[in-house]
């Protein structure tokens, strides 16, 4: 992160049976996506949203975090708390934060939104336009958001901020269903965002079902933004299936005119193509499944393995969003065979056959 002005900060101290072991686990898990410095009794983690300094004194692990806005600070608190409490398991330590951004139980990264319109872009993609208030923070700091769907006929009960830094979710009949999407377009002045949603058949498809039935005035929750950004680079390789189309479209529009980008996309058929525009020089390759189930062809991984250094060089930033099996194969290929720097690729599982929601992004 660049130097921060008007820095906000929070702190917490947690008593643990084995604080050294906890420090090891936290530093190891964040090393995948953040810059980590570690010595015997302390660790420093510099992530996309802010910084954390972890120190051990006796049986206490202290966590001091900072960021440059309330949303980012809440994110740093949340990811630290979530990992720490998950690793602690049955120990169940007491965790309570002090400092900035804690005067309200409102989540700084939550907005209540209303549907403006909904219409089909392709046979398998539907655009839903939402309107809400104070959306400036959603225009920076990541491409992705979560939509929170309310059970039909229920008055919304939205999540609140817990003292441990994690959201407190309503349960029972008020339970929400959350799914991750990309903000395709955002107009801060009008308070509107466009969310392009893949629609597909199935009984357990809450996002697709909601999109197909969305009508003006419908209420939905939105949290975010998240997902990081794209590294400045002279050359880009963008790869994905239809679930990644909104993100790839937005990334392309943000590239500078002196950049080059190769795009590899897999969709069901020609009717699922969307026009892609960019100030950069782009070379787009569409591949069709022609009725084969999504996530079963292996074509994306195969295509990446055929690329030579003119497309996939040491200076290329690689961005990939796809099904879990393709994600594993592509990431392993980039790291083990091509020795591509971790800082120069972002490969994620957008979904996983047989799993729903956030379970798609859980490693095995």
N, C-alpha and C positions, 0 to 999 in steps of 0.2 A: 504494500500500500504506500501511497505517497504520504508525505508529512501531513498531519492533520491539525486543523485549527479548531478552536472551540471544542476541545476533546471532552467527551462524556465518559464517565467511568463508573464501574461497579466492583464490588468485592464480596467474597464469601470465604468462609473457613469451614472445613469439614473434617471431623474426627473419624479416622479410619483404622482398621486393624493393621493394614499393610499399605501405608501411603506411598512407599517407594514402588511397589507393584502397580498401584493405580497410576502414578506418574509415568511409568513405563508404558502402560496400556494407552493412556491418553496421547502421549507423544507419538506412539507408533500409529495409532489410527488417524491422527491428523497429518502425519507425514505424507499420506497419499495425495492430499489436495492443498497443503499449506507448507510454508517454510517453518521448519522446526529446528531450534537449537536446544541442546540438552547437556547438562552435566549432572553430577551426582545428586544434588538436592534441589535442582530447579530446572524448569523448562520454559522456553519462550516459543509461542506459537503465533505466527503472523499469517492470518487467513485473509480471504477476500474482503470480509466485512470489518475486521478490526484485529486487535492484538490481545493476547492473554499471556500473563506471567504467572507461572505455577511454582510455588515454593513449599518445601517440607520443613517443619519444625516439630520434632518429636513425633507424635502420632497425628498431627494435623497437617492437612494439605490446604494451603491458601491459594485462592485464585483471584487475581486482579486483572480486570479486563477494561479495554477502552475502545471507543469507536467515535465516528464523527457525526452520528445522528442517532435518534432513539430507535429507529428500526434496526440499524446495524448493531447497536449495542444489545438489543433484545435478541437478535440472532446469535451473537457470540455467547451470551448467557445460556440460551436455549440449547445450542449444540454441545456446550461443555456439560451442562447439567444432564442432558439426555444420555451422553456417553458415560459420564461418571456413574449415574444411577443404574444404568444397564450393567456396567462392569461390576458394580458393587453387589448386585443380585440380592440375596437374602439378608445381607448386612443392613440394608435400608438406612443409610446415614441421613442425618438431618442436614438439609441444605437450604439456606435462606440468604438471599442477596441483599446488599445495602448499596446505596448510592443513587446515581441519576436514573431517571426514567421509571421510578417505582412509586410515584404518587397516585397512580390510578391502576385499576385492574383491567383497563382497556388494552387490547393488543395493539401496539402501534403499527403493526403490519396487516391489520384487518380493515376491510371496508364492506359495508352492505351495498349491494348493487341491484339495479333493476334492468330487466330486459327492455331494449328499445325495439329490436327487430331480429328476425332469424330467417335465413334463406340458404338454399343449397348452392354451393360453388361447383361441385362435381357430384357424381352418384354416391361418393363415399365421404364427402367433406361438406360440413354445414357451418356457416358463419353466424355467430350470435354476437350482436352488439349490446354492450352493457353500459349503463350510466351510473356514476357515483360521484362522491365529493372528495376533494383534496387528493387528487391522483398524481401529483407531481413526483412523489417518491417512487411511483411505479414506472416512471419513464427512465430510470437509471438503476444500475446495480443488479441487473439480471433479466433474462428473457421470460422466466417462468413464474406462474402463479398457481395457487390451488383454488379451485372452485369448491364451495361447501354447499351441498345439496340438502334441502330440508325435506323431511317426509311429507308426502302429499296430505294437505289438510291441516298441517301443524303450523302454529305460529313459531317463527324462528327463535331459538335460544342459541346465542352465539358464544364461542369460547372466550374465556377470560384469562388474565395473566396470573399464574400461580407464584407463590413466594420462591419456589425452587427454580424459577425462570422458564418453566415449561407451560404451555397452554393447558388450561383445565377445560376438558371437553364435556359437553352435555351428554347424558347417557339415557338409557331407556327409550321411551317414545320420542324424546327430543334429540336422539343421536343423529349426527350428521354423517353424510358420506362425502369424502374428500377425493378429488382427482386432480392430477397435475396437467396443466395446459400451458401453451405459449401465448403471450400477448402478441398478436399479429400486427395490430396497429393501435396507437394510443394518441388521443388528442386531449392534452391536459386542459386546454381552455374550455372545451365543451364537456369535459369530465367523462369521455367515452372511450371504451376499449373494444376492439374486435377480437373475439376468440374463435379460431377455426378449429372445429371439433370433428374428429373422425367418427363416422356413424357406421355401425355394422350390426348384423343380426345377433340375437342371443337374449336369454332371459336375465342374465346377470350383467347388464351393461348400463349402469345408472347414468353415466355421463351421456352416452349416445341416446338413451331414452329421453333424458331431460332435454337434450338439444333438439330432438325431433318434435317434442311437444311444447317447446318454449314459446311463450306469447308475450306481447308487450305488457309490462307491469309486473311480471313474475319476479320474485325476490330470490337472490342467491348471494352467498357470502364469498368473499375473495380475500386471500392472504398472499403476501409476497412483497416485492419480487424476490426471486432467487435464481440460482443456476449459474451465477458468474457471467463472465463475458468472453470475448474472443480476443486473442492476443494480436497486437499489431504485427503484421508480417507482409513481406512482398508477395507471397503466394499462399493460397488457401486450398485445402481439399475438404469439401463438405459432402458427407455421405449419410443417407438415411432412407427409411421407408416413408409411407404417407404420414405417420405420426410425427415425423421430423420436418415435414414440409413447411409448416408455419414458422418454425425456428430458422430453417435454412433461408426461407424467403426474407425474413427480417434481417438476418446476418448479411445477406447479399446487398440489401438496400443500404446498409450502414458502411460497407467497404469503401475506401477511397478510390478515386479514379485511376490511381497509378498501381493498384493491386491487380492480381490475377487470381481467378478461382476456377477450379475444376469441381463440378457437381455431379454426383452419382446418386440416382434416385430409383427406388423400386416401388412400383404401384401395381394395382391389379391390371389396368389396361389403359389404352390411349385416352379414354374419356376422363381418366383421373389426373391427367396432366394439368398443371396450372402455369400461367405465364409467370416467369421469374425475371425480375429487372434488377439492374445494379449499375452504379457508376463505374464499377470495375469491369475489366475484360473477363467474361465468363464463358466456360465451355461446359454445356449441360448434356448429360447422358441419362436417358430414361430407359428403364428395364421393366418388362411386364411379366407378371406372374401368370396371367391368362387363366385365372380360376384356381390356381394352386393356393392352398391356405397361406395366409401371411405368416412370415417367420419360419417357413419350412424350406425355402429354396437354397439358402446358403450363397446366393449370388453376390451379395454385397461383400462378403469376406473374400470370395473368389476374385472379384473385380479389383479390390485393393491389392491383392497379391500379384496382379499383373502389371502394376504401375511401375514405370521406371523413374529414374531420378529427375527427369524433366518435369514430372508432376509431383512426385513425393521426394523432395530433397530435404537436406538438413534445415533449410530455411522455411519449409512449408509448415503452416499451422493446420493441424488436422482436427476437424470437428465431426463427430459421428453420433447419431441417435438412431437406435434400432431395437430389435428384439434381443432378449437376453443371450441366446445362443450365439448370435452374430456378434454381439458386444464382446463376449468372452474371447471369441476367436480373433476378432480384429484387434483388440487391445493386446492380446498375447503376441500377435504377429508384429505389431508396431514396436513393442518393447523388446521382445526376445530376438526376432529375426532382423528387423530393420534398425534396431538400437536407436529408435527415435526418442529424443529427449522428452521426459514426462511433462515438462513445462510447455512443450509445443504440441501437445495433443490433448483433446478432451473427448473421451469416448464413454458414452453412457447408455444404459439399458432404459429405453422409454417404456417398454412393456415386456411381459414374459408370458409365453403360452402356458395356460393353466393356472395363472396367478392373477390377482386383481390388485389395483391401487399401488400403494407403496411396496407391496410384496414383490413387485416386479423389479425393484432396485436392490433387493437384498441378495448379497453374495452367498453362494453355497460353499 
